[in-house]
Amino acid sequence: MANGEEFESGMVADVEEWLLSHGDHPEADELRAKLDAQRNIWLRGHRDVMGFAYLTLGRVS
């Protein structure tokens, strides 16, 4: 898995695991919809237009 996929998957892993064990929770549908929307943008939206850039910024001391 490339770094972008690891990053995106890692960001939502905790919420996805929570949803697996709390699927009947009153907030589950809202969280699931947010994750689906984020995944849709990630997989079908911004990758073709913007791509990815990871920067590490620092200053010389």
PDBQT receptor file of N, H, CA, C and O in Angstrom, charges set to zero:
ATOM      1  N   MET A   1       0.852  -1.170   0.000  1.00  0.00    +0.000 N 
ATOM      2  CA  MET A   1       0.000   0.000   0.000  1.00  0.00    +0.000 C 
ATOM      3  C   MET A   1       0.903   1.239   0.000  1.00  0.00    +0.000 C 
ATOM      4  O   MET A   1       1.848   1.317   0.784  1.00  0.00    +0.000 OA
ATOM      5  N   ALA A   2       0.621   2.181  -0.853  1.00  0.00    +0.000 N 
ATOM      6  H   ALA A   2      -0.148   2.118  -1.490  1.00  0.00    +0.000 HD
ATOM      7  CA  ALA A   2       1.413   3.405  -0.929  1.00  0.00    +0.000 C 
ATOM      8  C   ALA A   2       1.124   4.304   0.272  1.00  0.00    +0.000 C 
ATOM      9  O   ALA A   2       0.123   4.126   0.965  1.00  0.00    +0.000 OA
ATOM     10  N   ASN A   3       2.001   5.257   0.506  1.00  0.00    +0.000 N 
ATOM     11  H   ASN A   3       2.814   5.402  -0.058  1.00  0.00    +0.000 HD
ATOM     12  CA  ASN A   3       1.865   6.139   1.675  1.00  0.00    +0.000 C 
ATOM     13  C   ASN A   3       0.526   6.844   1.746  1.00  0.00    +0.000 C 
ATOM     14  O   ASN A   3      -0.048   6.954   2.830  1.00  0.00    +0.000 OA
ATOM     15  N   GLY A   4       0.009   7.326   0.626  1.00  0.00    +0.000 N 
ATOM     16  H   GLY A   4       0.475   7.238  -0.255  1.00  0.00    +0.000 HD
ATOM     17  CA  GLY A   4      -1.280   8.018   0.630  1.00  0.00    +0.000 C 
ATOM     18  C   GLY A   4      -2.404   7.121   1.098  1.00  0.00    +0.000 C 
ATOM     19  O   GLY A   4      -3.270   7.544   1.864  1.00  0.00    +0.000 OA
ATOM     20  N   GLU A   5      -2.390   5.876   0.635  1.00  0.00    +0.000 N 
ATOM     21  H   GLU A   5      -1.687   5.532   0.012  1.00  0.00    +0.000 HD
ATOM     22  CA  GLU A   5      -3.424   4.931   1.042  1.00  0.00    +0.000 C 
ATOM     23  C   GLU A   5      -3.299   4.591   2.521  1.00  0.00    +0.000 C 
ATOM     24  O   GLU A   5      -4.307   4.491   3.220  1.00  0.00    +0.000 OA
ATOM     25  N   GLU A   6      -2.066   4.412   3.006  1.00  0.00    +0.000 N 
ATOM     26  H   GLU A   6      -1.247   4.494   2.438  1.00  0.00    +0.000 HD
ATOM     27  CA  GLU A   6      -1.858   4.133   4.431  1.00  0.00    +0.000 C 
ATOM     28  C   GLU A   6      -2.348   5.299   5.277  1.00  0.00    +0.000 C 
ATOM     29  O   GLU A   6      -2.992   5.096   6.307  1.00  0.00    +0.000 OA
ATOM     30  N   PHE A   7      -2.047   6.510   4.848  1.00  0.00    +0.000 N 
ATOM     31  H   PHE A   7      -1.524   6.674   4.012  1.00  0.00    +0.000 HD
ATOM     32  CA  PHE A   7      -2.461   7.697   5.585  1.00  0.00    +0.000 C 
ATOM     33  C   PHE A   7      -3.980   7.794   5.647  1.00  0.00    +0.000 C 
ATOM     34  O   PHE A   7      -4.557   7.950   6.723  1.00  0.00    +0.000 OA
ATOM     35  N   GLU A   8      -4.626   7.700   4.476  1.00  0.00    +0.000 N 
ATOM     36  H   GLU A   8      -4.157   7.574   3.602  1.00  0.00    +0.000 HD
ATOM     37  CA  GLU A   8      -6.082   7.823   4.424  1.00  0.00    +0.000 C 
ATOM     38  C   GLU A   8      -6.763   6.704   5.199  1.00  0.00    +0.000 C 
ATOM     39  O   GLU A   8      -7.715   6.952   5.938  1.00  0.00    +0.000 OA
ATOM     40  N   SER A   9      -6.285   5.479   5.037  1.00  0.00    +0.000 N 
ATOM     41  H   SER A   9      -5.511   5.277   4.436  1.00  0.00    +0.000 HD
ATOM     42  CA  SER A   9      -6.881   4.352   5.748  1.00  0.00    +0.000 C 
ATOM     43  C   SER A   9      -6.679   4.477   7.249  1.00  0.00    +0.000 C 
ATOM     44  O   SER A   9      -7.582   4.171   8.027  1.00  0.00    +0.000 OA
ATOM     45  N   GLY A  10      -5.510   4.922   7.655  1.00  0.00    +0.000 N 
ATOM     46  H   GLY A  10      -4.777   5.172   7.023  1.00  0.00    +0.000 HD
ATOM     47  CA  GLY A  10      -5.222   5.077   9.080  1.00  0.00    +0.000 C 
ATOM     48  C   GLY A  10      -6.068   6.146   9.739  1.00  0.00    +0.000 C 
ATOM     49  O   GLY A  10      -6.410   6.040  10.917  1.00  0.00    +0.000 OA
ATOM     50  N   MET A  11      -6.408   7.184   8.972  1.00  0.00    +0.000 N 
ATOM     51  H   MET A  11      -6.131   7.270   8.016  1.00  0.00    +0.000 HD
ATOM     52  CA  MET A  11      -7.218   8.274   9.538  1.00  0.00    +0.000 C 
ATOM     53  C   MET A  11      -8.603   7.800   9.951  1.00  0.00    +0.000 C 
ATOM     54  O   MET A  11      -9.167   8.312  10.918  1.00  0.00    +0.000 OA
ATOM     55  N   VAL A  12      -9.150   6.845   9.245  1.00  0.00    +0.000 N 
ATOM     56  H   VAL A  12      -8.692   6.429   8.460  1.00  0.00    +0.000 HD
ATOM     57  CA  VAL A  12     -10.522   6.427   9.507  1.00  0.00    +0.000 C 
ATOM     58  C   VAL A  12     -10.626   5.054  10.169  1.00  0.00    +0.000 C 
ATOM     59  O   VAL A  12     -11.729   4.614  10.493  1.00  0.00    +0.000 OA
ATOM     60  N   ALA A  13      -9.520   4.383  10.373  1.00  0.00    +0.000 N 
ATOM     61  H   ALA A  13      -8.624   4.741  10.110  1.00  0.00    +0.000 HD
ATOM     62  CA  ALA A  13      -9.546   3.013  10.896  1.00  0.00    +0.000 C 
ATOM     63  C   ALA A  13     -10.248   2.927  12.247  1.00  0.00    +0.000 C 
ATOM     64  O   ALA A  13     -11.065   2.031  12.456  1.00  0.00    +0.000 OA
ATOM     65  N   ASP A  14      -9.948   3.832  13.157  1.00  0.00    +0.000 N 
ATOM     66  H   ASP A  14      -9.284   4.560  12.986  1.00  0.00    +0.000 HD
ATOM     67  CA  ASP A  14     -10.568   3.790  14.488  1.00  0.00    +0.000 C 
ATOM     68  C   ASP A  14     -12.087   3.948  14.407  1.00  0.00    +0.000 C 
ATOM     69  O   ASP A  14     -12.831   3.248  15.094  1.00  0.00    +0.000 OA
ATOM     70  N   VAL A  15     -12.532   4.866  13.567  1.00  0.00    +0.000 N 
ATOM     71  H   VAL A  15     -11.928   5.434  13.008  1.00  0.00    +0.000 HD
ATOM     72  CA  VAL A  15     -13.977   5.086  13.437  1.00  0.00    +0.000 C 
ATOM     73  C   VAL A  15     -14.635   3.870  12.780  1.00  0.00    +0.000 C 
ATOM     74  O   VAL A  15     -15.724   3.463  13.183  1.00  0.00    +0.000 OA
ATOM     75  N   GLU A  16     -13.985   3.297  11.781  1.00  0.00    +0.000 N 
ATOM     76  H   GLU A  16     -13.100   3.628  11.453  1.00  0.00    +0.000 HD
ATOM     77  CA  GLU A  16     -14.546   2.110  11.136  1.00  0.00    +0.000 C 
ATOM     78  C   GLU A  16     -14.635   0.936  12.121  1.00  0.00    +0.000 C 
ATOM     79  O   GLU A  16     -15.621   0.200  12.118  1.00  0.00    +0.000 OA
ATOM     80  N   GLU A  17     -13.622   0.764  12.950  1.00  0.00    +0.000 N 
ATOM     81  H   GLU A  17     -12.821   1.363  12.952  1.00  0.00    +0.000 HD
ATOM     82  CA  GLU A  17     -13.662  -0.296  13.957  1.00  0.00    +0.000 C 
ATOM     83  C   GLU A  17     -14.779  -0.033  14.966  1.00  0.00    +0.000 C 
ATOM     84  O   GLU A  17     -15.481  -0.953  15.384  1.00  0.00    +0.000 OA
ATOM     85  N   TRP A  18     -14.933   1.226  15.349  1.00  0.00    +0.000 N 
ATOM     86  H   TRP A  18     -14.362   1.974  15.009  1.00  0.00    +0.000 HD
ATOM     87  CA  TRP A  18     -16.004   1.577  16.281  1.00  0.00    +0.000 C 
ATOM     88  C   TRP A  18     -17.363   1.255  15.657  1.00  0.00    +0.000 C 
ATOM     89  O   TRP A  18     -18.239   0.707  16.326  1.00  0.00    +0.000 OA
ATOM     90  N   LEU A  19     -17.538   1.592  14.384  1.00  0.00    +0.000 N 
ATOM     91  H   LEU A  19     -16.826   2.037  13.840  1.00  0.00    +0.000 HD
ATOM     92  CA  LEU A  19     -18.799   1.322  13.708  1.00  0.00    +0.000 C 
ATOM     93  C   LEU A  19     -19.105  -0.173  13.650  1.00  0.00    +0.000 C 
ATOM     94  O   LEU A  19     -20.266  -0.572  13.746  1.00  0.00    +0.000 OA
ATOM     95  N   LEU A  20     -18.075  -0.998  13.494  1.00  0.00    +0.000 N 
ATOM     96  H   LEU A  20     -17.132  -0.674  13.415  1.00  0.00    +0.000 HD
ATOM     97  CA  LEU A  20     -18.299  -2.443  13.463  1.00  0.00    +0.000 C 
ATOM     98  C   LEU A  20     -18.885  -2.953  14.776  1.00  0.00    +0.000 C 
ATOM     99  O   LEU A  20     -19.710  -3.867  14.784  1.00  0.00    +0.000 OA
ATOM    100  N   SER A  21     -18.452  -2.354  15.884  1.00  0.00    +0.000 N 
ATOM    101  H   SER A  21     -17.782  -1.612  15.878  1.00  0.00    +0.000 HD
ATOM    102  CA  SER A  21     -18.961  -2.828  17.173  1.00  0.00    +0.000 C 
ATOM    103  C   SER A  21     -20.160  -2.046  17.697  1.00  0.00    +0.000 C 
ATOM    104  O   SER A  21     -20.808  -2.475  18.651  1.00  0.00    +0.000 OA
ATOM    105  N   HIS A  22     -20.460  -0.905  17.083  1.00  0.00    +0.000 N 
ATOM    106  H   HIS A  22     -19.933  -0.557  16.307  1.00  0.00    +0.000 HD
ATOM    107  CA  HIS A  22     -21.563  -0.066  17.565  1.00  0.00    +0.000 C 
ATOM    108  C   HIS A  22     -22.490   0.338  16.417  1.00  0.00    +0.000 C 
ATOM    109  O   HIS A  22     -22.956   1.477  16.362  1.00  0.00    +0.000 OA
ATOM    110  N   GLY A  23     -22.752  -0.580  15.519  1.00  0.00    +0.000 N 
ATOM    111  H   GLY A  23     -22.374  -1.505  15.564  1.00  0.00    +0.000 HD
ATOM    112  CA  GLY A  23     -23.557  -0.282  14.338  1.00  0.00    +0.000 C 
ATOM    113  C   GLY A  23     -24.961   0.208  14.633  1.00  0.00    +0.000 C 
ATOM    114  O   GLY A  23     -25.584   0.854  13.790  1.00  0.00    +0.000 OA
ATOM    115  N   ASP A  24     -25.471  -0.094  15.833  1.00  0.00    +0.000 N 
ATOM    116  H   ASP A  24     -24.966  -0.618  16.517  1.00  0.00    +0.000 HD
ATOM    117  CA  ASP A  24     -26.830   0.333  16.179  1.00  0.00    +0.000 C 
ATOM    118  C   ASP A  24     -26.849   1.609  17.022  1.00  0.00    +0.000 C 
ATOM    119  O   ASP A  24     -27.911   2.029  17.482  1.00  0.00    +0.000 OA
ATOM    120  N   HIS A  25     -25.706   2.218  17.226  1.00  0.00    +0.000 N 
ATOM    121  H   HIS A  25     -24.843   1.877  16.853  1.00  0.00    +0.000 HD
ATOM    122  CA  HIS A  25     -25.614   3.460  17.999  1.00  0.00    +0.000 C 
ATOM    123  C   HIS A  25     -26.340   4.571  17.235  1.00  0.00    +0.000 C 
ATOM    124  O   HIS A  25     -26.323   4.583  16.004  1.00  0.00    +0.000 OA
ATOM    125  N   PRO A  26     -26.978   5.504  17.952  1.00  0.00    +0.000 N 
ATOM    126  CA  PRO A  26     -27.716   6.594  17.280  1.00  0.00    +0.000 C 
ATOM    127  C   PRO A  26     -26.855   7.450  16.344  1.00  0.00    +0.000 C 
ATOM    128  O   PRO A  26     -27.380   8.026  15.392  1.00  0.00    +0.000 OA
ATOM    129  N   GLU A  27     -25.561   7.545  16.592  1.00  0.00    +0.000 N 
ATOM    130  H   GLU A  27     -25.134   7.077  17.366  1.00  0.00    +0.000 HD
ATOM    131  CA  GLU A  27     -24.695   8.368  15.737  1.00  0.00    +0.000 C 
ATOM    132  C   GLU A  27     -24.021   7.573  14.625  1.00  0.00    +0.000 C 
ATOM    133  O   GLU A  27     -23.288   8.147  13.819  1.00  0.00    +0.000 OA
ATOM    134  N   ALA A  28     -24.252   6.277  14.568  1.00  0.00    +0.000 N 
ATOM    135  H   ALA A  28     -24.847   5.811  15.223  1.00  0.00    +0.000 HD
ATOM    136  CA  ALA A  28     -23.566   5.426  13.602  1.00  0.00    +0.000 C 
ATOM    137  C   ALA A  28     -23.871   5.813  12.155  1.00  0.00    +0.000 C 
ATOM    138  O   ALA A  28     -22.959   5.872  11.330  1.00  0.00    +0.000 OA
ATOM    139  N   ASP A  29     -25.115   6.071  11.841  1.00  0.00    +0.000 N 
ATOM    140  H   ASP A  29     -25.855   6.024  12.511  1.00  0.00    +0.000 HD
ATOM    141  CA  ASP A  29     -25.470   6.417  10.460  1.00  0.00    +0.000 C 
ATOM    142  C   ASP A  29     -24.791   7.703   9.999  1.00  0.00    +0.000 C 
ATOM    143  O   ASP A  29     -24.325   7.796   8.863  1.00  0.00    +0.000 OA
ATOM    144  N   GLU A  30     -24.738   8.691  10.885  1.00  0.00    +0.000 N 
ATOM    145  H   GLU A  30     -25.116   8.615  11.808  1.00  0.00    +0.000 HD
ATOM    146  CA  GLU A  30     -24.093   9.960  10.540  1.00  0.00    +0.000 C 
ATOM    147  C   GLU A  30     -22.591   9.760  10.322  1.00  0.00    +0.000 C 
ATOM    148  O   GLU A  30     -22.031  10.285   9.359  1.00  0.00    +0.000 OA
ATOM    149  N   LEU A  31     -21.942   9.014  11.199  1.00  0.00    +0.000 N 
ATOM    150  H   LEU A  31     -22.396   8.587  11.981  1.00  0.00    +0.000 HD
ATOM    151  CA  LEU A  31     -20.509   8.745  11.046  1.00  0.00    +0.000 C 
ATOM    152  C   LEU A  31     -20.229   7.958   9.768  1.00  0.00    +0.000 C 
ATOM    153  O   LEU A  31     -19.273   8.247   9.048  1.00  0.00    +0.000 OA
ATOM    154  N   ARG A  32     -21.062   6.973   9.497  1.00  0.00    +0.000 N 
ATOM    155  H   ARG A  32     -21.839   6.738  10.082  1.00  0.00    +0.000 HD
ATOM    156  CA  ARG A  32     -20.895   6.162   8.297  1.00  0.00    +0.000 C 
ATOM    157  C   ARG A  32     -21.027   7.029   7.047  1.00  0.00    +0.000 C 
ATOM    158  O   ARG A  32     -20.268   6.860   6.092  1.00  0.00    +0.000 OA
ATOM    159  N   ALA A  33     -21.974   7.943   7.047  1.00  0.00    +0.000 N 
ATOM    160  H   ALA A  33     -22.591   8.081   7.823  1.00  0.00    +0.000 HD
ATOM    161  CA  ALA A  33     -22.168   8.841   5.900  1.00  0.00    +0.000 C 
ATOM    162  C   ALA A  33     -20.961   9.754   5.708  1.00  0.00    +0.000 C 
ATOM    163  O   ALA A  33     -20.544  10.001   4.577  1.00  0.00    +0.000 OA
ATOM    164  N   LYS A  34     -20.400  10.256   6.806  1.00  0.00    +0.000 N 
ATOM    165  H   LYS A  34     -20.739  10.055   7.725  1.00  0.00    +0.000 HD
ATOM    166  CA  LYS A  34     -19.212  11.111   6.706  1.00  0.00    +0.000 C 
ATOM    167  C   LYS A  34     -18.024  10.339   6.154  1.00  0.00    +0.000 C 
ATOM    168  O   LYS A  34     -17.289  10.848   5.308  1.00  0.00    +0.000 OA
ATOM    169  N   LEU A  35     -17.832   9.111   6.629  1.00  0.00    +0.000 N 
ATOM    170  H   LEU A  35     -18.430   8.697   7.316  1.00  0.00    +0.000 HD
ATOM    171  CA  LEU A  35     -16.731   8.287   6.123  1.00  0.00    +0.000 C 
ATOM    172  C   LEU A  35     -16.922   7.966   4.648  1.00  0.00    +0.000 C 
ATOM    173  O   LEU A  35     -15.967   8.003   3.873  1.00  0.00    +0.000 OA
ATOM    174  N   ASP A  36     -18.156   7.652   4.259  1.00  0.00    +0.000 N 
ATOM    175  H   ASP A  36     -18.932   7.622   4.889  1.00  0.00    +0.000 HD
ATOM    176  CA  ASP A  36     -18.434   7.356   2.857  1.00  0.00    +0.000 C 
ATOM    177  C   ASP A  36     -18.154   8.568   1.973  1.00  0.00    +0.000 C 
ATOM    178  O   ASP A  36     -17.594   8.427   0.886  1.00  0.00    +0.000 OA
ATOM    179  N   ALA A  37     -18.540   9.754   2.431  1.00  0.00    +0.000 N 
ATOM    180  H   ALA A  37     -18.995   9.868   3.314  1.00  0.00    +0.000 HD
ATOM    181  CA  ALA A  37     -18.294  10.977   1.657  1.00  0.00    +0.000 C 
ATOM    182  C   ALA A  37     -16.796  11.247   1.538  1.00  0.00    +0.000 C 
ATOM    183  O   ALA A  37     -16.312  11.603   0.463  1.00  0.00    +0.000 OA
ATOM    184  N   GLN A  38     -16.063  11.081   2.632  1.00  0.00    +0.000 N 
ATOM    185  H   GLN A  38     -16.456  10.791   3.505  1.00  0.00    +0.000 HD
ATOM    186  CA  GLN A  38     -14.620  11.298   2.608  1.00  0.00    +0.000 C 
ATOM    187  C   GLN A  38     -13.937  10.296   1.675  1.00  0.00    +0.000 C 
ATOM    188  O   GLN A  38     -13.057  10.663   0.897  1.00  0.00    +0.000 OA
ATOM    189  N   ARG A  39     -14.347   9.040   1.758  1.00  0.00    +0.000 N 
ATOM    190  H   ARG A  39     -15.062   8.741   2.390  1.00  0.00    +0.000 HD
ATOM    191  CA  ARG A  39     -13.765   8.008   0.897  1.00  0.00    +0.000 C 
ATOM    192  C   ARG A  39     -14.083   8.282  -0.565  1.00  0.00    +0.000 C 
ATOM    193  O   ARG A  39     -13.233   8.067  -1.429  1.00  0.00    +0.000 OA
ATOM    194  N   ASN A  40     -15.277   8.748  -0.854  1.00  0.00    +0.000 N 
ATOM    195  H   ASN A  40     -15.967   8.922  -0.152  1.00  0.00    +0.000 HD
ATOM    196  CA  ASN A  40     -15.656   9.070  -2.226  1.00  0.00    +0.000 C 
ATOM    197  C   ASN A  40     -14.766  10.177  -2.800  1.00  0.00    +0.000 C 
ATOM    198  O   ASN A  40     -14.321  10.095  -3.945  1.00  0.00    +0.000 OA
ATOM    199  N   ILE A  41     -14.515  11.196  -2.003  1.00  0.00    +0.000 N 
ATOM    200  H   ILE A  41     -14.875  11.263  -1.072  1.00  0.00    +0.000 HD
ATOM    201  CA  ILE A  41     -13.629  12.284  -2.453  1.00  0.00    +0.000 C 
ATOM    202  C   ILE A  41     -12.221  11.745  -2.668  1.00  0.00    +0.000 C 
ATOM    203  O   ILE A  41     -11.576  12.051  -3.671  1.00  0.00    +0.000 OA
ATOM    204  N   TRP A  42     -11.754  10.947  -1.727  1.00  0.00    +0.000 N 
ATOM    205  H   TRP A  42     -12.278  10.699  -0.912  1.00  0.00    +0.000 HD
ATOM    206  CA  TRP A  42     -10.396  10.408  -1.808  1.00  0.00    +0.000 C 
ATOM    207  C   TRP A  42     -10.214   9.517  -3.031  1.00  0.00    +0.000 C 
ATOM    208  O   TRP A  42      -9.222   9.646  -3.748  1.00  0.00    +0.000 OA
ATOM    209  N   LEU A  43     -11.159   8.618  -3.276  1.00  0.00    +0.000 N 
ATOM    210  H   LEU A  43     -11.965   8.513  -2.693  1.00  0.00    +0.000 HD
ATOM    211  CA  LEU A  43     -11.008   7.654  -4.360  1.00  0.00    +0.000 C 
ATOM    212  C   LEU A  43     -11.406   8.191  -5.728  1.00  0.00    +0.000 C 
ATOM    213  O   LEU A  43     -10.841   7.773  -6.738  1.00  0.00    +0.000 OA
ATOM    214  N   ARG A  44     -12.370   9.110  -5.780  1.00  0.00    +0.000 N 
ATOM    215  H   ARG A  44     -12.830   9.449  -4.959  1.00  0.00    +0.000 HD
ATOM    216  CA  ARG A  44     -12.905   9.536  -7.071  1.00  0.00    +0.000 C 
ATOM    217  C   ARG A  44     -12.737  11.016  -7.367  1.00  0.00    +0.000 C 
ATOM    218  O   ARG A  44     -13.075  11.471  -8.460  1.00  0.00    +0.000 OA
ATOM    219  N   GLY A  45     -12.218  11.770  -6.410  1.00  0.00    +0.000 N 
ATOM    220  H   GLY A  45     -11.943  11.400  -5.523  1.00  0.00    +0.000 HD
ATOM    221  CA  GLY A  45     -12.197  13.213  -6.591  1.00  0.00    +0.000 C 
ATOM    222  C   GLY A  45     -10.829  13.806  -6.757  1.00  0.00    +0.000 C 
ATOM    223  O   GLY A  45     -10.339  13.934  -7.878  1.00  0.00    +0.000 OA
ATOM    224  N   HIS A  46     -10.213  14.165  -5.679  1.00  0.00    +0.000 N 
ATOM    225  H   HIS A  46     -10.612  14.060  -4.768  1.00  0.00    +0.000 HD
ATOM    226  CA  HIS A  46      -9.023  15.005  -5.710  1.00  0.00    +0.000 C 
ATOM    227  C   HIS A  46      -7.776  14.336  -6.244  1.00  0.00    +0.000 C 
ATOM    228  O   HIS A  46      -6.832  15.041  -6.600  1.00  0.00    +0.000 OA
ATOM    229  N   ARG A  47      -7.717  13.034  -6.321  1.00  0.00    +0.000 N 
ATOM    230  H   ARG A  47      -8.484  12.461  -6.033  1.00  0.00    +0.000 HD
ATOM    231  CA  ARG A  47      -6.475  12.373  -6.746  1.00  0.00    +0.000 C 
ATOM    232  C   ARG A  47      -6.114  12.707  -8.186  1.00  0.00    +0.000 C 
ATOM    233  O   ARG A  47      -4.937  12.895  -8.492  1.00  0.00    +0.000 OA
ATOM    234  N   ASP A  48      -7.091  12.786  -9.072  1.00  0.00    +0.000 N 
ATOM    235  H   ASP A  48      -8.047  12.634  -8.823  1.00  0.00    +0.000 HD
ATOM    236  CA  ASP A  48      -6.787  13.074 -10.467  1.00  0.00    +0.000 C 
ATOM    237  C   ASP A  48      -6.391  14.527 -10.682  1.00  0.00    +0.000 C 
ATOM    238  O   ASP A  48      -5.604  14.832 -11.578  1.00  0.00    +0.000 OA
ATOM    239  N   VAL A  49      -6.922  15.408  -9.879  1.00  0.00    +0.000 N 
ATOM    240  H   VAL A  49      -7.561  15.160  -9.151  1.00  0.00    +0.000 HD
ATOM    241  CA  VAL A  49      -6.688  16.829 -10.084  1.00  0.00    +0.000 C 
ATOM    242  C   VAL A  49      -5.453  17.308  -9.331  1.00  0.00    +0.000 C 
ATOM    243  O   VAL A  49      -4.567  17.935  -9.912  1.00  0.00    +0.000 OA
ATOM    244  N   MET A  50      -5.401  17.011  -8.039  1.00  0.00    +0.000 N 
ATOM    245  H   MET A  50      -6.120  16.502  -7.567  1.00  0.00    +0.000 HD
ATOM    246  CA  MET A  50      -4.357  17.587  -7.206  1.00  0.00    +0.000 C 
ATOM    247  C   MET A  50      -3.197  16.645  -6.909  1.00  0.00    +0.000 C 
ATOM    248  O   MET A  50      -2.061  17.099  -6.776  1.00  0.00    +0.000 OA
ATOM    249  N   GLY A  51      -3.451  15.375  -6.806  1.00  0.00    +0.000 N 
ATOM    250  H   GLY A  51      -4.374  15.006  -6.914  1.00  0.00    +0.000 HD
ATOM    251  CA  GLY A  51      -2.400  14.456  -6.416  1.00  0.00    +0.000 C 
ATOM    252  C   GLY A  51      -2.087  14.604  -4.936  1.00  0.00    +0.000 C 
ATOM    253  O   GLY A  51      -2.909  15.104  -4.169  1.00  0.00    +0.000 OA
ATOM    254  N   PHE A  52      -0.921  14.178  -4.546  1.00  0.00    +0.000 N 
ATOM    255  H   PHE A  52      -0.253  13.772  -5.170  1.00  0.00    +0.000 HD
ATOM    256  CA  PHE A  52      -0.522  14.236  -3.151  1.00  0.00    +0.000 C 
ATOM    257  C   PHE A  52       0.833  14.912  -3.015  1.00  0.00    +0.000 C 
ATOM    258  O   PHE A  52       1.692  14.808  -3.891  1.00  0.00    +0.000 OA
ATOM    259  N   ALA A  53       1.000  15.595  -1.918  1.00  0.00    +0.000 N 
ATOM    260  H   ALA A  53       0.303  15.680  -1.206  1.00  0.00    +0.000 HD
ATOM    261  CA  ALA A  53       2.298  16.161  -1.584  1.00  0.00    +0.000 C 
ATOM    262  C   ALA A  53       2.460  16.091  -0.066  1.00  0.00    +0.000 C 
ATOM    263  O   ALA A  53       1.583  16.533   0.676  1.00  0.00    +0.000 OA
ATOM    264  N   TYR A  54       3.559  15.546   0.385  1.00  0.00    +0.000 N 
ATOM    265  H   TYR A  54       4.272  15.187  -0.217  1.00  0.00    +0.000 HD
ATOM    266  CA  TYR A  54       3.861  15.498   1.809  1.00  0.00    +0.000 C 
ATOM    267  C   TYR A  54       5.120  16.300   2.033  1.00  0.00    +0.000 C 
ATOM    268  O   TYR A  54       6.153  16.031   1.421  1.00  0.00    +0.000 OA
ATOM    269  N   LEU A  55       5.038  17.275   2.898  1.00  0.00    +0.000 N 
ATOM    270  H   LEU A  55       4.199  17.493   3.395  1.00  0.00    +0.000 HD
ATOM    271  CA  LEU A  55       6.171  18.141   3.168  1.00  0.00    +0.000 C 
ATOM    272  C   LEU A  55       6.577  18.026   4.622  1.00  0.00    +0.000 C 
ATOM    273  O   LEU A  55       5.732  17.945   5.514  1.00  0.00    +0.000 OA
ATOM    274  N   THR A  56       7.859  18.019   4.847  1.00  0.00    +0.000 N 
ATOM    275  H   THR A  56       8.545  18.085   4.123  1.00  0.00    +0.000 HD
ATOM    276  CA  THR A  56       8.380  18.110   6.206  1.00  0.00    +0.000 C 
ATOM    277  C   THR A  56       9.122  19.430   6.283  1.00  0.00    +0.000 C 
ATOM    278  O   THR A  56      10.122  19.644   5.598  1.00  0.00    +0.000 OA
ATOM    279  N   LEU A  57       8.611  20.306   7.130  1.00  0.00    +0.000 N 
ATOM    280  H   LEU A  57       7.799  20.132   7.686  1.00  0.00    +0.000 HD
ATOM    281  CA  LEU A  57       9.192  21.633   7.232  1.00  0.00    +0.000 C 
ATOM    282  C   LEU A  57      10.038  21.727   8.506  1.00  0.00    +0.000 C 
ATOM    283  O   LEU A  57       9.718  21.126   9.532  1.00  0.00    +0.000 OA
ATOM    284  N   GLY A  58      11.073  22.462   8.413  1.00  0.00    +0.000 N 
ATOM    285  H   GLY A  58      11.332  22.950   7.580  1.00  0.00    +0.000 HD
ATOM    286  CA  GLY A  58      11.939  22.687   9.561  1.00  0.00    +0.000 C 
ATOM    287  C   GLY A  58      12.767  23.942   9.325  1.00  0.00    +0.000 C 
ATOM    288  O   GLY A  58      12.688  24.583   8.277  1.00  0.00    +0.000 OA
ATOM    289  N   ARG A  59      13.536  24.259  10.303  1.00  0.00    +0.000 N 
ATOM    290  H   ARG A  59      13.601  23.738  11.155  1.00  0.00    +0.000 HD
ATOM    291  CA  ARG A  59      14.423  25.413  10.109  1.00  0.00    +0.000 C 
ATOM    292  C   ARG A  59      15.801  25.059  10.623  1.00  0.00    +0.000 C 
ATOM    293  O   ARG A  59      15.962  24.278  11.560  1.00  0.00    +0.000 OA
ATOM    294  N   VAL A  60      16.753  25.635  10.004  1.00  0.00    +0.000 N 
ATOM    295  H   VAL A  60      16.623  26.269   9.243  1.00  0.00    +0.000 HD
ATOM    296  CA  VAL A  60      18.134  25.399  10.401  1.00  0.00    +0.000 C 
ATOM    297  C   VAL A  60      18.409  26.183  11.670  1.00  0.00    +0.000 C 
ATOM    298  O   VAL A  60      18.114  27.375  11.753  1.00  0.00    +0.000 OA
ATOM    299  N   SER A  61      18.982  25.498  12.668  1.00  0.00    +0.000 N 
ATOM    300  H   SER A  61      19.221  24.529  12.600  1.00  0.00    +0.000 HD
ATOM    301  CA  SER A  61      19.259  26.216  13.900  1.00  0.00    +0.000 C 
ATOM    302  C   SER A  61      20.663  26.759  13.953  1.00  0.00    +0.000 C 
ATOM    303  O   SER A  61      21.043  27.392  14.938  1.00  0.00    +0.000 OA
TER     304      SER A  61
